């Protein structure tokens, strides 16, 4: 049976890294994540971590990067990951964001 997992999450950054998305995606082959900075003027920073096994250590897939107000970052993965974790933190100040994600697999 074909599986699709998708959703949307919103939030506001803080002075410490917080999880904008903690996605258990081990049953999915193709995965796409979009992160949009929805704040009118403040930037945010993000990083993406991948886990191969439950409870294992992480690999930094995307190092800390700045996302300016209104910009969108895209992440596409066909490689098998057990879990993908997108973390966000203040850039120039508190910023709001939206995360859209979708994955498909058999």
JOTA-V585893 format. One record per pair of residues at least 12 apart in sequence whose C-alpha atoms are under 10 Angstrom apart, sorted by the first residue. I is the first residue (numbers start at 1). J is the second residue. D is the distance in Angstrom with one decimal. If there is no record, write none. Layout:
BEGIN
i:I j:J d:D
i:I j:J d:D
END
This chain:
BEGIN
i:1 j:105 d:8.7
i:1 j:106 d:5.9
i:2 j:28 d:9.5
i:2 j:104 d:7.3
i:2 j:105 d:5.9
i:2 j:106 d:4.5
i:3 j:27 d:8.0
i:3 j:28 d:7.4
i:3 j:29 d:9.8
i:3 j:103 d:8.1
i:3 j:104 d:5.6
i:3 j:105 d:5.2
i:3 j:106 d:5.8
i:4 j:27 d:9.5
i:4 j:28 d:7.8
i:4 j:30 d:9.7
i:4 j:31 d:9.8
i:4 j:102 d:7.1
i:4 j:103 d:5.7
i:4 j:104 d:4.6
i:4 j:105 d:6.7
i:4 j:106 d:8.8
i:5 j:23 d:9.6
i:5 j:24 d:9.7
i:5 j:25 d:8.3
i:5 j:27 d:9.5
i:5 j:28 d:8.1
i:5 j:31 d:9.1
i:5 j:101 d:8.0
i:5 j:102 d:5.6
i:5 j:103 d:5.3
i:5 j:104 d:6.6
i:5 j:105 d:8.9
i:6 j:23 d:9.9
i:6 j:31 d:9.4
i:6 j:32 d:9.3
i:6 j:33 d:9.5
i:6 j:100 d:7.5
i:6 j:101 d:5.3
i:6 j:102 d:4.0
i:6 j:103 d:6.3
i:6 j:104 d:8.7
i:7 j:33 d:9.8
i:7 j:99 d:8.2
i:7 j:100 d:5.9
i:7 j:101 d:5.5
i:7 j:102 d:6.7
i:7 j:103 d:9.6
i:8 j:21 d:9.3
i:8 j:33 d:9.8
i:8 j:34 d:9.5
i:8 j:35 d:9.9
i:8 j:98 d:7.0
i:8 j:99 d:5.5
i:8 j:100 d:4.5
i:8 j:101 d:6.5
i:8 j:102 d:9.1
i:9 j:21 d:7.4
i:9 j:35 d:9.5
i:9 j:97 d:8.4
i:9 j:98 d:5.7
i:9 j:99 d:5.1
i:9 j:100 d:6.7
i:9 j:101 d:8.7
i:10 j:35 d:9.6
i:10 j:36 d:9.5
i:10 j:37 d:10.0
i:10 j:38 d:9.4
i:10 j:96 d:7.4
i:10 j:97 d:5.6
i:10 j:98 d:4.4
i:10 j:99 d:6.2
i:10 j:100 d:8.9
i:11 j:38 d:9.7
i:11 j:88 d:9.6
i:11 j:95 d:8.5
i:11 j:96 d:5.7
i:11 j:97 d:5.6
i:11 j:98 d:6.7
i:11 j:99 d:8.8
i:12 j:37 d:9.6
i:12 j:38 d:9.5
i:12 j:39 d:9.1
i:12 j:44 d:9.5
i:12 j:88 d:8.8
i:12 j:89 d:8.7
i:12 j:90 d:8.6
i:12 j:94 d:6.6
i:12 j:95 d:5.5
i:12 j:96 d:4.3
i:12 j:97 d:6.2
i:12 j:98 d:9.0
i:13 j:43 d:9.8
i:13 j:44 d:7.2
i:13 j:45 d:8.8
i:13 j:46 d:9.8
i:13 j:87 d:9.4
i:13 j:88 d:6.2
i:13 j:89 d:5.1
i:13 j:90 d:5.2
i:13 j:91 d:8.5
i:13 j:93 d:8.3
i:13 j:94 d:5.3
i:13 j:95 d:5.4
i:13 j:96 d:6.3
i:13 j:97 d:7.8
i:14 j:44 d:9.4
i:14 j:88 d:8.0
i:14 j:89 d:5.5
i:14 j:90 d:5.4
i:14 j:91 d:9.1
i:14 j:93 d:8.2
i:14 j:94 d:6.0
i:14 j:95 d:8.1
i:14 j:96 d:9.8
i:15 j:88 d:9.4
i:15 j:89 d:5.9
i:15 j:90 d:5.5
i:15 j:91 d:8.6
i:15 j:93 d:8.4
i:15 j:94 d:7.8
i:16 j:87 d:9.6
i:16 j:88 d:8.1
i:16 j:89 d:5.7
i:16 j:90 d:7.5
i:17 j:45 d:8.9
i:17 j:46 d:8.3
i:17 j:47 d:9.1
i:17 j:86 d:9.7
i:17 j:87 d:5.9
i:17 j:88 d:5.4
i:17 j:89 d:4.7
i:17 j:90 d:8.1
i:18 j:46 d:9.4
i:18 j:85 d:9.8
i:18 j:86 d:8.4
i:18 j:87 d:5.3
i:18 j:88 d:5.6
i:18 j:89 d:6.6
i:18 j:90 d:9.9
i:19 j:46 d:9.6
i:19 j:47 d:9.8
i:19 j:48 d:9.7
i:19 j:85 d:6.7
i:19 j:86 d:5.8
i:19 j:87 d:4.4
i:19 j:88 d:6.5
i:19 j:89 d:9.1
i:20 j:35 d:9.0
i:20 j:46 d:9.2
i:20 j:85 d:7.7
i:20 j:86 d:5.6
i:20 j:87 d:5.4
i:20 j:88 d:6.2
i:20 j:89 d:9.5
i:20 j:97 d:8.6
i:20 j:98 d:8.5
i:20 j:99 d:7.2
i:21 j:33 d:9.3
i:21 j:35 d:9.8
i:21 j:48 d:9.4
i:21 j:83 d:10.0
i:21 j:84 d:7.7
i:21 j:85 d:5.6
i:21 j:86 d:5.1
i:21 j:87 d:7.0
i:21 j:88 d:9.2
i:21 j:99 d:7.4
i:21 j:100 d:9.3
i:21 j:101 d:8.9
i:22 j:49 d:9.5
i:22 j:50 d:10.0
i:22 j:83 d:7.1
i:22 j:84 d:6.1
i:22 j:85 d:4.5
i:22 j:86 d:6.6
i:22 j:87 d:8.6
i:23 j:50 d:9.8
i:23 j:81 d:9.8
i:23 j:82 d:8.5
i:23 j:83 d:5.5
i:23 j:84 d:5.2
i:23 j:85 d:6.2
i:23 j:86 d:8.5
i:23 j:101 d:9.0
i:24 j:51 d:9.4
i:24 j:54 d:9.1
i:24 j:81 d:8.5
i:24 j:82 d:6.1
i:24 j:83 d:4.5
i:24 j:84 d:6.8
i:24 j:85 d:8.8
i:25 j:51 d:10.0
i:25 j:80 d:8.3
i:25 j:81 d:6.6
i:25 j:82 d:5.5
i:25 j:83 d:5.4
i:25 j:84 d:7.1
i:25 j:102 d:9.7
i:25 j:103 d:7.5
i:25 j:104 d:9.2
i:25 j:105 d:9.4
i:26 j:51 d:9.6
i:26 j:52 d:8.5
i:26 j:53 d:8.7
i:26 j:54 d:9.5
i:26 j:80 d:6.6
i:26 j:81 d:5.6
i:26 j:82 d:4.1
i:26 j:83 d:6.5
i:26 j:84 d:9.3
i:26 j:105 d:9.3
i:27 j:80 d:8.4
i:27 j:81 d:8.8
i:27 j:82 d:7.9
i:27 j:83 d:10.0
i:27 j:103 d:9.0
i:27 j:104 d:8.3
i:27 j:105 d:6.3
i:27 j:106 d:7.4
i:28 j:77 d:9.9
i:28 j:78 d:8.5
i:28 j:79 d:9.3
i:28 j:80 d:7.4
i:28 j:81 d:8.4
i:28 j:82 d:8.9
i:28 j:102 d:9.4
i:28 j:103 d:5.8
i:28 j:104 d:5.2
i:28 j:105 d:4.2
i:28 j:106 d:7.2
i:29 j:77 d:7.8
i:29 j:78 d:5.4
i:29 j:79 d:6.7
i:29 j:80 d:6.2
i:29 j:81 d:8.5
i:29 j:103 d:7.0
i:29 j:104 d:6.0
i:29 j:105 d:4.9
i:29 j:106 d:7.8
i:30 j:76 d:7.5
i:30 j:77 d:5.9
i:30 j:78 d:4.5
i:30 j:79 d:7.5
i:30 j:80 d:8.4
i:30 j:102 d:8.3
i:30 j:103 d:5.4
i:30 j:104 d:5.4
i:30 j:105 d:6.7
i:31 j:75 d:8.0
i:31 j:76 d:5.7
i:31 j:77 d:5.1
i:31 j:78 d:6.3
i:31 j:79 d:8.7
i:31 j:80 d:9.3
i:31 j:81 d:9.5
i:31 j:84 d:9.7
i:31 j:101 d:7.5
i:31 j:102 d:5.8
i:31 j:103 d:4.1
i:31 j:104 d:6.7
i:31 j:105 d:9.0
i:32 j:74 d:7.3
i:32 j:75 d:5.6
i:32 j:76 d:4.5
i:32 j:77 d:6.5
i:32 j:78 d:8.9
i:32 j:100 d:8.2
i:32 j:101 d:5.6
i:32 j:102 d:5.5
i:32 j:103 d:6.3
i:32 j:104 d:9.3
i:33 j:73 d:8.2
i:33 j:74 d:5.9
i:33 j:75 d:5.1
i:33 j:76 d:6.6
i:33 j:77 d:8.9
i:33 j:84 d:9.7
i:33 j:86 d:9.0
i:33 j:99 d:7.0
i:33 j:100 d:5.8
i:33 j:101 d:4.4
i:33 j:102 d:6.7
i:33 j:103 d:8.7
i:34 j:72 d:6.6
i:34 j:73 d:5.7
i:34 j:74 d:4.7
i:34 j:75 d:6.5
i:34 j:76 d:8.9
i:34 j:98 d:8.1
i:34 j:99 d:5.6
i:34 j:100 d:5.1
i:34 j:101 d:6.3
i:34 j:102 d:9.2
i:35 j:67 d:8.9
i:35 j:71 d:8.4
i:35 j:72 d:5.5
i:35 j:73 d:5.2
i:35 j:74 d:6.6
i:35 j:75 d:8.6
i:35 j:86 d:9.0
i:35 j:88 d:9.8
i:35 j:97 d:7.0
i:35 j:98 d:5.9
i:35 j:99 d:4.6
i:35 j:100 d:6.7
i:35 j:101 d:8.7
i:36 j:67 d:8.1
i:36 j:68 d:9.2
i:36 j:69 d:8.4
i:36 j:70 d:6.6
i:36 j:71 d:5.8
i:36 j:72 d:4.3
i:36 j:73 d:6.5
i:36 j:74 d:8.9
i:36 j:96 d:8.6
i:36 j:97 d:5.5
i:36 j:98 d:5.3
i:36 j:99 d:6.4
i:36 j:100 d:8.5
i:37 j:67 d:6.6
i:37 j:68 d:6.8
i:37 j:69 d:5.4
i:37 j:70 d:5.2
i:37 j:71 d:5.7
i:37 j:72 d:6.5
i:37 j:73 d:8.7
i:37 j:95 d:7.0
i:37 j:96 d:6.1
i:37 j:97 d:4.5
i:37 j:98 d:6.7
i:37 j:99 d:9.0
i:38 j:68 d:9.3
i:38 j:69 d:6.4
i:38 j:70 d:5.5
i:38 j:71 d:7.9
i:38 j:72 d:9.0
i:38 j:95 d:7.3
i:38 j:96 d:5.3
i:38 j:97 d:4.9
i:38 j:98 d:6.8
i:39 j:68 d:8.7
i:39 j:69 d:5.5
i:39 j:70 d:6.7
i:39 j:71 d:9.6
i:39 j:93 d:9.9
i:39 j:94 d:8.5
i:39 j:95 d:5.3
i:39 j:96 d:5.1
i:39 j:97 d:7.0
i:39 j:98 d:9.9
i:40 j:68 d:9.4
i:40 j:69 d:5.8
i:40 j:70 d:7.0
i:40 j:95 d:8.4
i:40 j:96 d:8.8
i:41 j:68 d:7.8
i:41 j:69 d:5.2
i:41 j:70 d:8.2
i:41 j:92 d:8.7
i:41 j:93 d:9.1
i:41 j:94 d:9.8
i:41 j:95 d:8.2
i:42 j:67 d:9.1
i:42 j:68 d:6.9
i:42 j:69 d:5.7
i:42 j:70 d:9.3
i:42 j:90 d:8.4
i:42 j:91 d:6.9
i:42 j:92 d:5.4
i:42 j:93 d:5.6
i:42 j:94 d:6.7
i:42 j:95 d:5.6
i:42 j:96 d:8.6
i:43 j:66 d:6.7
i:43 j:67 d:5.6
i:43 j:68 d:4.4
i:43 j:69 d:5.3
i:43 j:70 d:8.8
i:43 j:71 d:9.1
i:43 j:89 d:9.5
i:43 j:90 d:7.2
i:43 j:91 d:4.8
i:43 j:92 d:5.2
i:43 j:93 d:6.8
i:43 j:94 d:7.9
i:43 j:95 d:6.4
i:43 j:96 d:9.2
i:44 j:65 d:8.4
i:44 j:66 d:5.8
i:44 j:67 d:5.4
i:44 j:68 d:6.6
i:44 j:69 d:7.8
i:44 j:88 d:6.9
i:44 j:89 d:6.0
i:44 j:90 d:4.9
i:44 j:91 d:4.0
i:44 j:92 d:6.7
i:44 j:93 d:7.4
i:44 j:94 d:7.4
i:44 j:95 d:6.0
i:44 j:96 d:8.4
i:44 j:97 d:8.6
i:45 j:63 d:9.8
i:45 j:64 d:6.3
i:45 j:65 d:5.4
i:45 j:66 d:4.4
i:45 j:67 d:5.9
i:45 j:68 d:8.6
i:45 j:87 d:8.4
i:45 j:88 d:5.7
i:45 j:89 d:5.3
i:45 j:90 d:6.1
i:45 j:91 d:5.3
i:45 j:92 d:8.9
i:45 j:95 d:9.5
i:46 j:62 d:8.3
i:46 j:63 d:7.8
i:46 j:64 d:5.4
i:46 j:65 d:5.5
i:46 j:66 d:6.6
i:46 j:67 d:7.5
i:46 j:73 d:9.5
i:46 j:86 d:7.1
i:46 j:87 d:5.5
i:46 j:88 d:4.4
i:46 j:89 d:6.3
i:46 j:90 d:8.8
i:46 j:91 d:9.0
i:47 j:60 d:7.4
i:47 j:61 d:7.7
i:47 j:62 d:5.3
i:47 j:63 d:5.3
i:47 j:64 d:4.7
i:47 j:65 d:6.5
i:47 j:66 d:9.2
i:47 j:85 d:8.4
i:47 j:86 d:6.0
i:47 j:87 d:5.4
i:47 j:88 d:6.7
i:47 j:89 d:9.0
i:48 j:60 d:6.1
i:48 j:61 d:5.5
i:48 j:62 d:4.9
i:48 j:63 d:7.0
i:48 j:64 d:8.0
i:48 j:65 d:9.6
i:48 j:75 d:9.0
i:48 j:84 d:7.1
i:48 j:85 d:5.8
i:48 j:86 d:4.6
i:48 j:87 d:6.3
i:48 j:88 d:9.0
i:49 j:61 d:5.4
i:49 j:62 d:7.0
i:49 j:63 d:8.7
i:49 j:83 d:8.3
i:49 j:84 d:5.8
i:49 j:85 d:5.1
i:49 j:86 d:6.4
i:49 j:87 d:8.0
i:50 j:62 d:9.3
i:50 j:80 d:9.7
i:50 j:81 d:6.4
i:50 j:82 d:7.6
i:50 j:83 d:5.9
i:50 j:84 d:4.7
i:50 j:85 d:6.4
i:50 j:86 d:8.9
i:51 j:80 d:9.6
i:51 j:81 d:6.1
i:51 j:82 d:5.6
i:51 j:83 d:5.1
i:51 j:84 d:6.4
i:51 j:85 d:8.2
i:52 j:80 d:7.7
i:52 j:81 d:5.2
i:52 j:82 d:4.9
i:52 j:83 d:6.9
i:52 j:84 d:9.1
i:53 j:81 d:7.8
i:53 j:82 d:5.5
i:53 j:83 d:7.7
i:54 j:82 d:6.7
i:54 j:83 d:7.6
i:55 j:82 d:9.9
i:55 j:83 d:9.8
i:56 j:82 d:9.6
i:56 j:83 d:9.9
i:58 j:83 d:9.2
i:58 j:84 d:9.2
i:58 j:85 d:9.1
i:59 j:84 d:9.8
i:60 j:85 d:9.6
i:61 j:75 d:9.8
i:61 j:84 d:9.2
i:61 j:85 d:9.8
i:61 j:86 d:9.9
i:62 j:75 d:9.1
i:62 j:86 d:9.3
i:64 j:87 d:9.2
i:64 j:88 d:9.0
i:64 j:89 d:9.6
i:65 j:88 d:9.6
i:65 j:91 d:9.6
i:66 j:88 d:9.8
i:66 j:89 d:9.6
i:66 j:90 d:9.5
i:66 j:91 d:6.9
i:66 j:92 d:9.5
i:67 j:88 d:10.0
i:67 j:91 d:8.1
i:68 j:91 d:8.6
i:68 j:92 d:9.1
i:68 j:95 d:9.6
i:69 j:92 d:10.0
i:69 j:95 d:8.1
i:69 j:96 d:9.1
i:69 j:97 d:9.4
i:70 j:97 d:9.3
i:72 j:97 d:9.7
i:72 j:98 d:9.4
i:72 j:99 d:9.5
i:73 j:99 d:9.6
i:74 j:99 d:10.0
i:74 j:100 d:9.7
i:74 j:101 d:9.8
i:75 j:101 d:9.4
i:76 j:101 d:9.9
i:76 j:102 d:9.9
i:76 j:103 d:9.6
i:77 j:103 d:9.2
i:78 j:103 d:9.4
i:78 j:104 d:9.7
i:78 j:105 d:10.0
i:86 j:99 d:9.2
END
